[in-house]
Amino acid sequence: MPDQSINPPKILVVDDHEDNRSLIKFLLESKGYFALEAANGLEAIALARDARPRLIFMDRNLPVLDGITATRSIRADKELCDISIVILSGHVSSQDKAMAFAAGCDDYITKPIDFTEFYALLERLLPAHSNATSTSV
């Protein structure tokens, strides 16, 4: 098994608000993940192709290309379709969540982010890294 501290899992954070990206990046890096950033759906797709992250946190409402459409595009690409995608949104309706899951997301987190829920989700989606970081502390 590769040393997780040398090659931490890459996670792409997609949000058009720099403050949101910075917060999520901080949360990820504090747990030993390597965070990449994109400000819109087109950047997210391009960066997913180039960097091959293990997980994408995708804002639902994005300029240029929204998060739902970007998620569909990633899911349609046979080289990217195994990347886990979590939609981040201020929308809490069951219809919004259903639309996100229909697009192919793996989970849905509402803003403002509940840190306990966020870290539990990371442990579920990236268990090998979560276990390595929790035992090394």
Buried (B, 14 or more C-beta within 10 A) or exposed (E): EEEBEEEBBBBBBBBBEEEBBBBBBEBBEEBBBBBBBBBBBBBBBEBBEEEEBBBBBBBBBBEEBBBBBBBBBBBEEEEBEEBBBBBBBEBEEEEBBEBBBEBBBBBBBBBEBEEEEBBEBBBEBBEEBBEBBEEEE
